[in-house]
Amino acid sequence: MKREPVITAAVVVALIEALIVGAVAFGWDITPDQQVSLMGIVLAAAAVIAPIVAAVWARSRVTPVE
């Protein structure tokens, strides 16, 4: 997973979405619209964070050239 930051982001999003669905199934009282909104926020956050993490990781592996 070190070489595939997108896979890592997808796994995190899927896990959070599963937790939200599970919480709703066990009685968390939110509307379907709120549930979709939460999942959208998680997906959007992953879409922003994953490229930043990938860039930071890649930059740490590059040797500067003078």
mmCIF file as Biopython writes it, N, C-alpha, C and O atoms, coordinates in Angstrom:
data_model
#
loop_
_atom_site.group_PDB
_atom_site.id
_atom_site.type_symbol
_atom_site.label_atom_id
_atom_site.label_alt_id
_atom_site.label_comp_id
_atom_site.label_asym_id
_atom_site.label_entity_id
_atom_site.label_seq_id
_atom_site.pdbx_PDB_ins_code
_atom_site.Cartn_x
_atom_site.Cartn_y
_atom_site.Cartn_z
_atom_site.occupancy
_atom_site.B_iso_or_equiv
_atom_site.auth_seq_id
_atom_site.auth_asym_id
_atom_site.pdbx_PDB_model_num
ATOM 1   N N  . MET A ? 1  ? 0.817   -1.192 0.000  1.0 0.0 1  A 1 
ATOM 2   C CA . MET A ? 1  ? 0.000   0.000  0.000  1.0 0.0 1  A 1 
ATOM 3   C C  . MET A ? 1  ? 0.868   1.266  0.000  1.0 0.0 1  A 1 
ATOM 4   O O  . MET A ? 1  ? 0.357   2.356  -0.258 1.0 0.0 1  A 1 
ATOM 5   N N  . LYS A ? 2  ? 2.158   1.141  0.282  1.0 0.0 2  A 1 
ATOM 6   C CA . LYS A ? 2  ? 3.015   2.318  0.289  1.0 0.0 2  A 1 
ATOM 7   C C  . LYS A ? 2  ? 3.080   2.980  -1.082 1.0 0.0 2  A 1 
ATOM 8   O O  . LYS A ? 2  ? 3.222   4.199  -1.175 1.0 0.0 2  A 1 
ATOM 9   N N  . ARG A ? 3  ? 2.980   2.192  -2.139 1.0 0.0 3  A 1 
ATOM 10  C CA . ARG A ? 3  ? 3.142   2.741  -3.481 1.0 0.0 3  A 1 
ATOM 11  C C  . ARG A ? 3  ? 1.817   3.156  -4.108 1.0 0.0 3  A 1 
ATOM 12  O O  . ARG A ? 3  ? 1.813   3.692  -5.217 1.0 0.0 3  A 1 
ATOM 13  N N  . GLU A ? 4  ? 0.722   2.931  -3.452 1.0 0.0 4  A 1 
ATOM 14  C CA . GLU A ? 4  ? -0.592  3.239  -4.008 1.0 0.0 4  A 1 
ATOM 15  C C  . GLU A ? 4  ? -1.416  4.088  -3.037 1.0 0.0 4  A 1 
ATOM 16  O O  . GLU A ? 4  ? -2.308  3.564  -2.370 1.0 0.0 4  A 1 
ATOM 17  N N  . PRO A ? 5  ? -1.127  5.402  -2.947 1.0 0.0 5  A 1 
ATOM 18  C CA . PRO A ? 5  ? -1.876  6.238  -2.010 1.0 0.0 5  A 1 
ATOM 19  C C  . PRO A ? 5  ? -3.367  6.335  -2.351 1.0 0.0 5  A 1 
ATOM 20  O O  . PRO A ? 5  ? -4.185  6.577  -1.463 1.0 0.0 5  A 1 
ATOM 21  N N  . VAL A ? 6  ? -3.725  6.153  -3.612 1.0 0.0 6  A 1 
ATOM 22  C CA . VAL A ? 6  ? -5.142  6.205  -3.988 1.0 0.0 6  A 1 
ATOM 23  C C  . VAL A ? 6  ? -5.885  5.005  -3.409 1.0 0.0 6  A 1 
ATOM 24  O O  . VAL A ? 6  ? -7.030  5.131  -2.974 1.0 0.0 6  A 1 
ATOM 25  N N  . ILE A ? 7  ? -5.236  3.842  -3.404 1.0 0.0 7  A 1 
ATOM 26  C CA . ILE A ? 7  ? -5.856  2.665  -2.801 1.0 0.0 7  A 1 
ATOM 27  C C  . ILE A ? 7  ? -6.069  2.911  -1.316 1.0 0.0 7  A 1 
ATOM 28  O O  . ILE A ? 7  ? -7.118  2.563  -0.774 1.0 0.0 7  A 1 
ATOM 29  N N  . THR A ? 8  ? -5.097  3.501  -0.663 1.0 0.0 8  A 1 
ATOM 30  C CA . THR A ? 8  ? -5.226  3.804  0.746  1.0 0.0 8  A 1 
ATOM 31  C C  . THR A ? 8  ? -6.394  4.745  0.999  1.0 0.0 8  A 1 
ATOM 32  O O  . THR A ? 8  ? -7.172  4.527  1.928  1.0 0.0 8  A 1 
ATOM 33  N N  . ALA A ? 9  ? -6.529  5.784  0.190  1.0 0.0 9  A 1 
ATOM 34  C CA . ALA A ? 9  ? -7.635  6.728  0.348  1.0 0.0 9  A 1 
ATOM 35  C C  . ALA A ? 9  ? -8.961  6.032  0.122  1.0 0.0 9  A 1 
ATOM 36  O O  . ALA A ? 9  ? -9.924  6.290  0.845  1.0 0.0 9  A 1 
ATOM 37  N N  . ALA A ? 10 ? -9.030  5.158  -0.864 1.0 0.0 10 A 1 
ATOM 38  C CA . ALA A ? 10 ? -10.269 4.435  -1.145 1.0 0.0 10 A 1 
ATOM 39  C C  . ALA A ? 10 ? -10.645 3.522  0.017  1.0 0.0 10 A 1 
ATOM 40  O O  . ALA A ? 10 ? -11.822 3.396  0.354  1.0 0.0 10 A 1 
ATOM 41  N N  . VAL A ? 11 ? -9.663  2.893  0.623  1.0 0.0 11 A 1 
ATOM 42  C CA . VAL A ? 11 ? -9.927  2.016  1.766  1.0 0.0 11 A 1 
ATOM 43  C C  . VAL A ? 11 ? -10.449 2.830  2.945  1.0 0.0 11 A 1 
ATOM 44  O O  . VAL A ? 11 ? -11.391 2.412  3.618  1.0 0.0 11 A 1 
ATOM 45  N N  . VAL A ? 12 ? -9.850  3.978  3.199  1.0 0.0 12 A 1 
ATOM 46  C CA . VAL A ? 12 ? -10.298 4.831  4.306  1.0 0.0 12 A 1 
ATOM 47  C C  . VAL A ? 12 ? -11.722 5.320  4.070  1.0 0.0 12 A 1 
ATOM 48  O O  . VAL A ? 12 ? -12.542 5.294  4.988  1.0 0.0 12 A 1 
ATOM 49  N N  . VAL A ? 13 ? -12.025 5.762  2.861  1.0 0.0 13 A 1 
ATOM 50  C CA . VAL A ? 13 ? -13.382 6.219  2.533  1.0 0.0 13 A 1 
ATOM 51  C C  . VAL A ? 13 ? -14.379 5.086  2.713  1.0 0.0 13 A 1 
ATOM 52  O O  . VAL A ? 13 ? -15.440 5.284  3.305  1.0 0.0 13 A 1 
ATOM 53  N N  . ALA A ? 14 ? -14.054 3.912  2.215  1.0 0.0 14 A 1 
ATOM 54  C CA . ALA A ? 14 ? -14.962 2.766  2.342  1.0 0.0 14 A 1 
ATOM 55  C C  . ALA A ? 14 ? -15.190 2.403  3.806  1.0 0.0 14 A 1 
ATOM 56  O O  . ALA A ? 14 ? -16.311 2.078  4.197  1.0 0.0 14 A 1 
ATOM 57  N N  . LEU A ? 15 ? -14.148 2.456  4.606  1.0 0.0 15 A 1 
ATOM 58  C CA . LEU A ? 15 ? -14.279 2.145  6.027  1.0 0.0 15 A 1 
ATOM 59  C C  . LEU A ? 15 ? -15.181 3.155  6.736  1.0 0.0 15 A 1 
ATOM 60  O O  . LEU A ? 15 ? -16.057 2.767  7.509  1.0 0.0 15 A 1 
ATOM 61  N N  . ILE A ? 16 ? -14.974 4.430  6.481  1.0 0.0 16 A 1 
ATOM 62  C CA . ILE A ? 16 ? -15.800 5.458  7.116  1.0 0.0 16 A 1 
ATOM 63  C C  . ILE A ? 16 ? -17.246 5.342  6.667  1.0 0.0 16 A 1 
ATOM 64  O O  . ILE A ? 16 ? -18.160 5.469  7.481  1.0 0.0 16 A 1 
ATOM 65  N N  . GLU A ? 17 ? -17.464 5.101  5.377  1.0 0.0 17 A 1 
ATOM 66  C CA . GLU A ? 17 ? -18.829 4.928  4.889  1.0 0.0 17 A 1 
ATOM 67  C C  . GLU A ? 17 ? -19.494 3.708  5.529  1.0 0.0 17 A 1 
ATOM 68  O O  . GLU A ? 17 ? -20.675 3.751  5.872  1.0 0.0 17 A 1 
ATOM 69  N N  . ALA A ? 18 ? -18.743 2.635  5.686  1.0 0.0 18 A 1 
ATOM 70  C CA . ALA A ? 18 ? -19.297 1.441  6.336  1.0 0.0 18 A 1 
ATOM 71  C C  . ALA A ? 18 ? -19.652 1.734  7.790  1.0 0.0 18 A 1 
ATOM 72  O O  . ALA A ? 18 ? -20.670 1.253  8.286  1.0 0.0 18 A 1 
ATOM 73  N N  . LEU A ? 19 ? -18.826 2.513  8.473  1.0 0.0 19 A 1 
ATOM 74  C CA . LEU A ? 19 ? -19.119 2.883  9.854  1.0 0.0 19 A 1 
ATOM 75  C C  . LEU A ? 19 ? -20.386 3.741  9.944  1.0 0.0 19 A 1 
ATOM 76  O O  . LEU A ? 19 ? -21.192 3.568  10.859 1.0 0.0 19 A 1 
ATOM 77  N N  . ILE A ? 20 ? -20.557 4.659  8.998  1.0 0.0 20 A 1 
ATOM 78  C CA . ILE A ? 20 ? -21.769 5.490  8.980  1.0 0.0 20 A 1 
ATOM 79  C C  . ILE A ? 20 ? -22.994 4.624  8.755  1.0 0.0 20 A 1 
ATOM 80  O O  . ILE A ? 20 ? -23.989 4.761  9.467  1.0 0.0 20 A 1 
ATOM 81  N N  . VAL A ? 21 ? -22.936 3.738  7.778  1.0 0.0 21 A 1 
ATOM 82  C CA . VAL A ? 21 ? -24.071 2.846  7.493  1.0 0.0 21 A 1 
ATOM 83  C C  . VAL A ? 21 ? -24.361 1.953  8.697  1.0 0.0 21 A 1 
ATOM 84  O O  . VAL A ? 21 ? -25.523 1.740  9.043  1.0 0.0 21 A 1 
ATOM 85  N N  . GLY A ? 22 ? -23.325 1.435  9.329  1.0 0.0 22 A 1 
ATOM 86  C CA . GLY A ? 22 ? -23.513 0.604  10.512 1.0 0.0 22 A 1 
ATOM 87  C C  . GLY A ? 22 ? -24.133 1.377  11.668 1.0 0.0 22 A 1 
ATOM 88  O O  . GLY A ? 22 ? -25.009 0.866  12.366 1.0 0.0 22 A 1 
ATOM 89  N N  . ALA A ? 23 ? -23.678 2.608  11.868 1.0 0.0 23 A 1 
ATOM 90  C CA . ALA A ? 23 ? -24.247 3.436  12.937 1.0 0.0 23 A 1 
ATOM 91  C C  . ALA A ? 23 ? -25.720 3.708  12.689 1.0 0.0 23 A 1 
ATOM 92  O O  . ALA A ? 23 ? -26.520 3.683  13.624 1.0 0.0 23 A 1 
ATOM 93  N N  . VAL A ? 24 ? -26.086 3.966  11.441 1.0 0.0 24 A 1 
ATOM 94  C CA . VAL A ? 24 ? -27.499 4.190  11.103 1.0 0.0 24 A 1 
ATOM 95  C C  . VAL A ? 24 ? -28.297 2.916  11.343 1.0 0.0 24 A 1 
ATOM 96  O O  . VAL A ? 24 ? -29.414 2.973  11.856 1.0 0.0 24 A 1 
ATOM 97  N N  . ALA A ? 25 ? -27.743 1.782  10.981 1.0 0.0 25 A 1 
ATOM 98  C CA . ALA A ? 25 ? -28.440 0.506  11.175 1.0 0.0 25 A 1 
ATOM 99  C C  . ALA A ? 25 ? -28.661 0.202  12.655 1.0 0.0 25 A 1 
ATOM 100 O O  . ALA A ? 25 ? -29.640 -0.447 13.021 1.0 0.0 25 A 1 
ATOM 101 N N  . PHE A ? 26 ? -27.744 0.675  13.508 1.0 0.0 26 A 1 
ATOM 102 C CA . PHE A ? 26 ? -27.875 0.422  14.936 1.0 0.0 26 A 1 
ATOM 103 C C  . PHE A ? 26 ? -28.528 1.570  15.697 1.0 0.0 26 A 1 
ATOM 104 O O  . PHE A ? 26 ? -28.448 1.628  16.924 1.0 0.0 26 A 1 
ATOM 105 N N  . GLY A ? 27 ? -29.176 2.484  14.973 1.0 0.0 27 A 1 
ATOM 106 C CA . GLY A ? 27 ? -29.999 3.467  15.649 1.0 0.0 27 A 1 
ATOM 107 C C  . GLY A ? 27 ? -29.569 4.915  15.602 1.0 0.0 27 A 1 
ATOM 108 O O  . GLY A ? 27 ? -30.226 5.764  16.205 1.0 0.0 27 A 1 
ATOM 109 N N  . TRP A ? 28 ? -28.488 5.229  14.905 1.0 0.0 28 A 1 
ATOM 110 C CA . TRP A ? 28 ? -28.122 6.634  14.781 1.0 0.0 28 A 1 
ATOM 111 C C  . TRP A ? 28 ? -29.201 7.305  13.961 1.0 0.0 28 A 1 
ATOM 112 O O  . TRP A ? 28 ? -29.446 6.916  12.820 1.0 0.0 28 A 1 
ATOM 113 N N  . ASP A ? 29 ? -29.835 8.288  14.518 1.0 0.0 29 A 1 
ATOM 114 C CA . ASP A ? 29 ? -31.025 8.875  13.918 1.0 0.0 29 A 1 
ATOM 115 C C  . ASP A ? 29 ? -30.659 10.041 12.994 1.0 0.0 29 A 1 
ATOM 116 O O  . ASP A ? 29 ? -30.682 11.201 13.403 1.0 0.0 29 A 1 
ATOM 117 N N  . ILE A ? 30 ? -30.322 9.717  11.748 1.0 0.0 30 A 1 
ATOM 118 C CA . ILE A ? 30 ? -30.116 10.762 10.737 1.0 0.0 30 A 1 
ATOM 119 C C  . ILE A ? 30 ? -30.947 10.405 9.517  1.0 0.0 30 A 1 
ATOM 120 O O  . ILE A ? 30 ? -31.276 9.240  9.288  1.0 0.0 30 A 1 
ATOM 121 N N  . THR A ? 31 ? -31.278 11.414 8.746  1.0 0.0 31 A 1 
ATOM 122 C CA . THR A ? 31 ? -32.092 11.191 7.549  1.0 0.0 31 A 1 
ATOM 123 C C  . THR A ? 31 ? -31.212 10.625 6.432  1.0 0.0 31 A 1 
ATOM 124 O O  . THR A ? 31 ? -29.987 10.735 6.486  1.0 0.0 31 A 1 
ATOM 125 N N  . PRO A ? 32 ? -31.836 10.027 5.430  1.0 0.0 32 A 1 
ATOM 126 C CA . PRO A ? 32 ? -31.045 9.554  4.277  1.0 0.0 32 A 1 
ATOM 127 C C  . PRO A ? 32 ? -30.272 10.686 3.601  1.0 0.0 32 A 1 
ATOM 128 O O  . PRO A ? 32 ? -29.155 10.475 3.127  1.0 0.0 32 A 1 
ATOM 129 N N  . ASP A ? 33 ? -30.857 11.883 3.554  1.0 0.0 33 A 1 
ATOM 130 C CA . ASP A ? 33 ? -30.144 13.016 2.961  1.0 0.0 33 A 1 
ATOM 131 C C  . ASP A ? 33 ? -28.897 13.378 3.769  1.0 0.0 33 A 1 
ATOM 132 O O  . ASP A ? 33 ? -27.857 13.699 3.195  1.0 0.0 33 A 1 
ATOM 133 N N  . GLN A ? 34 ? -28.997 13.329 5.088  1.0 0.0 34 A 1 
ATOM 134 C CA . GLN A ? 34 ? -27.845 13.601 5.932  1.0 0.0 34 A 1 
ATOM 135 C C  . GLN A ? 34 ? -26.770 12.527 5.762  1.0 0.0 34 A 1 
ATOM 136 O O  . GLN A ? 34 ? -25.575 12.822 5.781  1.0 0.0 34 A 1 
ATOM 137 N N  . GLN A ? 35 ? -27.203 11.297 5.597  1.0 0.0 35 A 1 
ATOM 138 C CA . GLN A ? 35 ? -26.261 10.197 5.391  1.0 0.0 35 A 1 
ATOM 139 C C  . GLN A ? 35 ? -25.494 10.386 4.090  1.0 0.0 35 A 1 
ATOM 140 O O  . GLN A ? 35 ? -24.275 10.217 4.052  1.0 0.0 35 A 1 
ATOM 141 N N  . VAL A ? 36 ? -26.203 10.734 3.030  1.0 0.0 36 A 1 
ATOM 142 C CA . VAL A ? 36 ? -25.554 10.973 1.732  1.0 0.0 36 A 1 
ATOM 143 C C  . VAL A ? 36 ? -24.609 12.160 1.839  1.0 0.0 36 A 1 
ATOM 144 O O  . VAL A ? 36 ? -23.518 12.144 1.269  1.0 0.0 36 A 1 
ATOM 145 N N  . SER A ? 37 ? -25.023 13.181 2.561  1.0 0.0 37 A 1 
ATOM 146 C CA . SER A ? 37 ? -24.180 14.359 2.738  1.0 0.0 37 A 1 
ATOM 147 C C  . SER A ? 37 ? -22.887 14.012 3.477  1.0 0.0 37 A 1 
ATOM 148 O O  . SER A ? 37 ? -21.809 14.456 3.082  1.0 0.0 37 A 1 
ATOM 149 N N  . LEU A ? 38 ? -22.991 13.223 4.541  1.0 0.0 38 A 1 
ATOM 150 C CA . LEU A ? 38 ? -21.789 12.802 5.274  1.0 0.0 38 A 1 
ATOM 151 C C  . LEU A ? 38 ? -20.845 12.012 4.375  1.0 0.0 38 A 1 
ATOM 152 O O  . LEU A ? 38 ? -19.632 12.222 4.399  1.0 0.0 38 A 1 
ATOM 153 N N  . MET A ? 39 ? -21.402 11.116 3.595  1.0 0.0 39 A 1 
ATOM 154 C CA . MET A ? 39 ? -20.562 10.320 2.694  1.0 0.0 39 A 1 
ATOM 155 C C  . MET A ? 39 ? -19.905 11.201 1.637  1.0 0.0 39 A 1 
ATOM 156 O O  . MET A ? 39 ? -18.760 10.964 1.254  1.0 0.0 39 A 1 
ATOM 157 N N  . GLY A ? 40 ? -20.623 12.210 1.169  1.0 0.0 40 A 1 
ATOM 158 C CA . GLY A ? 40 ? -20.045 13.151 0.212  1.0 0.0 40 A 1 
ATOM 159 C C  . GLY A ? 40 ? -18.894 13.937 0.805  1.0 0.0 40 A 1 
ATOM 160 O O  . GLY A ? 40 ? -17.882 14.170 0.145  1.0 0.0 40 A 1 
ATOM 161 N N  . ILE A ? 41 ? -19.054 14.347 2.063  1.0 0.0 41 A 1 
ATOM 162 C CA . ILE A ? 41 ? -17.985 15.085 2.753  1.0 0.0 41 A 1 
ATOM 163 C C  . ILE A ? 41 ? -16.748 14.211 2.899  1.0 0.0 41 A 1 
ATOM 164 O O  . ILE A ? 41 ? -15.630 14.669 2.663  1.0 0.0 41 A 1 
ATOM 165 N N  . VAL A ? 42 ? -16.943 12.960 3.286  1.0 0.0 42 A 1 
ATOM 166 C CA . VAL A ? 42 ? -15.812 12.030 3.440  1.0 0.0 42 A 1 
ATOM 167 C C  . VAL A ? 42 ? -15.107 11.830 2.103  1.0 0.0 42 A 1 
ATOM 168 O O  . VAL A ? 42 ? -13.878 11.850 2.040  1.0 0.0 42 A 1 
ATOM 169 N N  . LEU A ? 43 ? -15.866 11.641 1.053  1.0 0.0 43 A 1 
ATOM 170 C CA . LEU A ? 43 ? -15.279 11.436 -0.277 1.0 0.0 43 A 1 
ATOM 171 C C  . LEU A ? 43 ? -14.526 12.677 -0.737 1.0 0.0 43 A 1 
ATOM 172 O O  . LEU A ? 43 ? -13.425 12.573 -1.278 1.0 0.0 43 A 1 
ATOM 173 N N  . ALA A ? 44 ? -15.112 13.845 -0.525 1.0 0.0 44 A 1 
ATOM 174 C CA . ALA A ? 44 ? -14.452 15.090 -0.928 1.0 0.0 44 A 1 
ATOM 175 C C  . ALA A ? 44 ? -13.160 15.305 -0.137 1.0 0.0 44 A 1 
ATOM 176 O O  . ALA A ? 44 ? -12.152 15.740 -0.694 1.0 0.0 44 A 1 
ATOM 177 N N  . ALA A ? 45 ? -13.195 15.001 1.159  1.0 0.0 45 A 1 
ATOM 178 C CA . ALA A ? 45 ? -11.991 15.154 1.980  1.0 0.0 45 A 1 
ATOM 179 C C  . ALA A ? 45 ? -10.886 14.224 1.489  1.0 0.0 45 A 1 
ATOM 180 O O  . ALA A ? 45 ? -9.723  14.619 1.415  1.0 0.0 45 A 1 
ATOM 181 N N  . ALA A ? 46 ? -11.248 13.002 1.158  1.0 0.0 46 A 1 
ATOM 182 C CA . ALA A ? 46 ? -10.254 12.052 0.652  1.0 0.0 46 A 1 
ATOM 183 C C  . ALA A ? 46 ? -9.697  12.513 -0.693 1.0 0.0 46 A 1 
ATOM 184 O O  . ALA A ? 46 ? -8.510  12.340 -0.970 1.0 0.0 46 A 1 
ATOM 185 N N  . ALA A ? 47 ? -10.554 13.097 -1.527 1.0 0.0 47 A 1 
ATOM 186 C CA . ALA A ? 47 ? -10.107 13.574 -2.838 1.0 0.0 47 A 1 
ATOM 187 C C  . ALA A ? 47 ? -9.109  14.717 -2.698 1.0 0.0 47 A 1 
ATOM 188 O O  . ALA A ? 47 ? -8.248  14.894 -3.559 1.0 0.0 47 A 1 
ATOM 189 N N  . VAL A ? 48 ? -9.217  15.484 -1.634 1.0 0.0 48 A 1 
ATOM 190 C CA . VAL A ? 48 ? -8.281  16.588 -1.401 1.0 0.0 48 A 1 
ATOM 191 C C  . VAL A ? 48 ? -7.028  16.096 -0.684 1.0 0.0 48 A 1 
ATOM 192 O O  . VAL A ? 48 ? -5.915  16.488 -1.032 1.0 0.0 48 A 1 
ATOM 193 N N  . ILE A ? 49 ? -7.210  15.244 0.307  1.0 0.0 49 A 1 
ATOM 194 C CA . ILE A ? 49 ? -6.083  14.819 1.149  1.0 0.0 49 A 1 
ATOM 195 C C  . ILE A ? 49 ? -5.165  13.828 0.438  1.0 0.0 49 A 1 
ATOM 196 O O  . ILE A ? 49 ? -3.947  13.913 0.597  1.0 0.0 49 A 1 
ATOM 197 N N  . ALA A ? 50 ? -5.705  12.898 -0.336 1.0 0.0 50 A 1 
ATOM 198 C CA . ALA A ? 50 ? -4.884  11.864 -0.977 1.0 0.0 50 A 1 
ATOM 199 C C  . ALA A ? 50 ? -3.784  12.439 -1.877 1.0 0.0 50 A 1 
ATOM 200 O O  . ALA A ? 50 ? -2.638  12.000 -1.774 1.0 0.0 50 A 1 
ATOM 201 N N  . PRO A ? 51 ? -4.086  13.405 -2.758 1.0 0.0 51 A 1 
ATOM 202 C CA . PRO A ? 51 ? -2.997  13.952 -3.589 1.0 0.0 51 A 1 
ATOM 203 C C  . PRO A ? 51 ? -1.943  14.701 -2.778 1.0 0.0 51 A 1 
ATOM 204 O O  . PRO A ? 51 ? -0.763  14.692 -3.129 1.0 0.0 51 A 1 
ATOM 205 N N  . ILE A ? 52 ? -2.368  15.349 -1.696 1.0 0.0 52 A 1 
ATOM 206 C CA . ILE A ? 52 ? -1.408  16.063 -0.854 1.0 0.0 52 A 1 
ATOM 207 C C  . ILE A ? 52 ? -0.468  15.067 -0.181 1.0 0.0 52 A 1 
ATOM 208 O O  . ILE A ? 52 ? 0.746   15.266 -0.161 1.0 0.0 52 A 1 
ATOM 209 N N  . VAL A ? 53 ? -1.031  14.005 0.365  1.0 0.0 53 A 1 
ATOM 210 C CA . VAL A ? 53 ? -0.218  12.977 1.000  1.0 0.0 53 A 1 
ATOM 211 C C  . VAL A ? 53 ? 0.722   12.341 -0.024 1.0 0.0 53 A 1 
ATOM 212 O O  . VAL A ? 53 ? 1.895   12.110 0.268  1.0 0.0 53 A 1 
ATOM 213 N N  . ALA A ? 54 ? 0.213   12.061 -1.214 1.0 0.0 54 A 1 
ATOM 214 C CA . ALA A ? 54 ? 1.050   11.468 -2.262 1.0 0.0 54 A 1 
ATOM 215 C C  . ALA A ? 54 ? 2.190   12.402 -2.647 1.0 0.0 54 A 1 
ATOM 216 O O  . ALA A ? 54 ? 3.316   11.949 -2.849 1.0 0.0 54 A 1 
ATOM 217 N N  . ALA A ? 55 ? 1.914   13.698 -2.751 1.0 0.0 55 A 1 
ATOM 218 C CA . ALA A ? 55 ? 2.956   14.662 -3.112 1.0 0.0 55 A 1 
ATOM 219 C C  . ALA A ? 55 ? 4.019   14.768 -2.019 1.0 0.0 55 A 1 
ATOM 220 O O  . ALA A ? 55 ? 5.214   14.800 -2.315 1.0 0.0 55 A 1 
ATOM 221 N N  . VAL A ? 56 ? 3.594   14.820 -0.771 1.0 0.0 56 A 1 
ATOM 222 C CA . VAL A ? 56 ? 4.547   14.897 0.342  1.0 0.0 56 A 1 
ATOM 223 C C  . VAL A ? 56 ? 5.403   13.635 0.376  1.0 0.0 56 A 1 
ATOM 224 O O  . VAL A ? 56 ? 6.619   13.703 0.555  1.0 0.0 56 A 1 
ATOM 225 N N  . TRP A ? 57 ? 4.755   12.485 0.203  1.0 0.0 57 A 1 
ATOM 226 C CA . TRP A ? 57 ? 5.496   11.219 0.195  1.0 0.0 57 A 1 
ATOM 227 C C  . TRP A ? 57 ? 6.515   11.198 -0.952 1.0 0.0 57 A 1 
ATOM 228 O O  . TRP A ? 57 ? 7.668   10.817 -0.751 1.0 0.0 57 A 1 
ATOM 229 N N  . ALA A ? 58 ? 6.089   11.606 -2.150 1.0 0.0 58 A 1 
ATOM 230 C CA . ALA A ? 58 ? 6.989   11.586 -3.309 1.0 0.0 58 A 1 
ATOM 231 C C  . ALA A ? 58 ? 8.151   12.554 -3.126 1.0 0.0 58 A 1 
ATOM 232 O O  . ALA A ? 58 ? 9.290   12.232 -3.464 1.0 0.0 58 A 1 
ATOM 233 N N  . ARG A ? 59 ? 7.867   13.727 -2.597 1.0 0.0 59 A 1 
ATOM 234 C CA . ARG A ? 59 ? 8.937   14.719 -2.402 1.0 0.0 59 A 1 
ATOM 235 C C  . ARG A ? 59 ? 9.969   14.229 -1.403 1.0 0.0 59 A 1 
ATOM 236 O O  . ARG A ? 59 ? 11.148  14.568 -1.505 1.0 0.0 59 A 1 
ATOM 237 N N  . SER A ? 60 ? 9.530   13.435 -0.439 1.0 0.0 60 A 1 
ATOM 238 C CA . SER A ? 60 ? 10.501  12.938 0.554  1.0 0.0 60 A 1 
ATOM 239 C C  . SER A ? 60 ? 11.423  11.875 -0.043 1.0 0.0 60 A 1 
ATOM 240 O O  . SER A ? 60 ? 12.457  11.557 0.546  1.0 0.0 60 A 1 
ATOM 241 N N  . ARG A ? 61 ? 11.069  11.330 -1.186 1.0 0.0 61 A 1 
ATOM 242 C CA . ARG A ? 61 ? 11.858  10.267 -1.820 1.0 0.0 61 A 1 
ATOM 243 C C  . ARG A ? 61 ? 12.753  10.796 -2.957 1.0 0.0 61 A 1 
ATOM 244 O O  . ARG A ? 61 ? 13.491  10.023 -3.568 1.0 0.0 61 A 1 
ATOM 245 N N  . VAL A ? 62 ? 12.692  12.089 -3.241 1.0 0.0 62 A 1 
ATOM 246 C CA . VAL A ? 62 ? 13.435  12.662 -4.356 1.0 0.0 62 A 1 
ATOM 247 C C  . VAL A ? 62 ? 14.736  13.255 -3.869 1.0 0.0 62 A 1 
ATOM 248 O O  . VAL A ? 62 ? 14.774  13.917 -2.832 1.0 0.0 62 A 1 
ATOM 249 N N  . THR A ? 63 ? 15.800  13.023 -4.610 1.0 0.0 63 A 1 
ATOM 250 C CA . THR A ? 63 ? 17.098  13.615 -4.312 1.0 0.0 63 A 1 
ATOM 251 C C  . THR A ? 63 ? 17.225  14.921 -5.077 1.0 0.0 63 A 1 
ATOM 252 O O  . THR A ? 63 ? 17.098  14.937 -6.301 1.0 0.0 63 A 1 
ATOM 253 N N  . PRO A ? 64 ? 17.477  16.026 -4.363 1.0 0.0 64 A 1 
ATOM 254 C CA . PRO A ? 64 ? 17.610  17.317 -5.055 1.0 0.0 64 A 1 
ATOM 255 C C  . PRO A ? 64 ? 18.806  17.333 -6.002 1.0 0.0 64 A 1 
ATOM 256 O O  . PRO A ? 64 ? 19.843  16.731 -5.722 1.0 0.0 64 A 1 
ATOM 257 N N  . VAL A ? 65 ? 18.648  18.024 -7.117 1.0 0.0 65 A 1 
ATOM 258 C CA . VAL A ? 65 ? 19.712  18.196 -8.095 1.0 0.0 65 A 1 
ATOM 259 C C  . VAL A ? 65 ? 20.122  19.659 -8.092 1.0 0.0 65 A 1 
ATOM 260 O O  . VAL A ? 65 ? 19.278  20.553 -8.157 1.0 0.0 65 A 1 
ATOM 261 N N  . GLU A ? 66 ? 21.423  19.893 -8.016 1.0 0.0 66 A 1 
ATOM 262 C CA . GLU A ? 66 ? 21.892  21.282 -7.961 1.0 0.0 66 A 1 
ATOM 263 C C  . GLU A ? 66 ? 22.128  21.839 -9.319 1.0 0.0 66 A 1 
ATOM 264 O O  . GLU A ? 66 ? 22.525  22.996 -9.451 1.0 0.0 66 A 1 
#
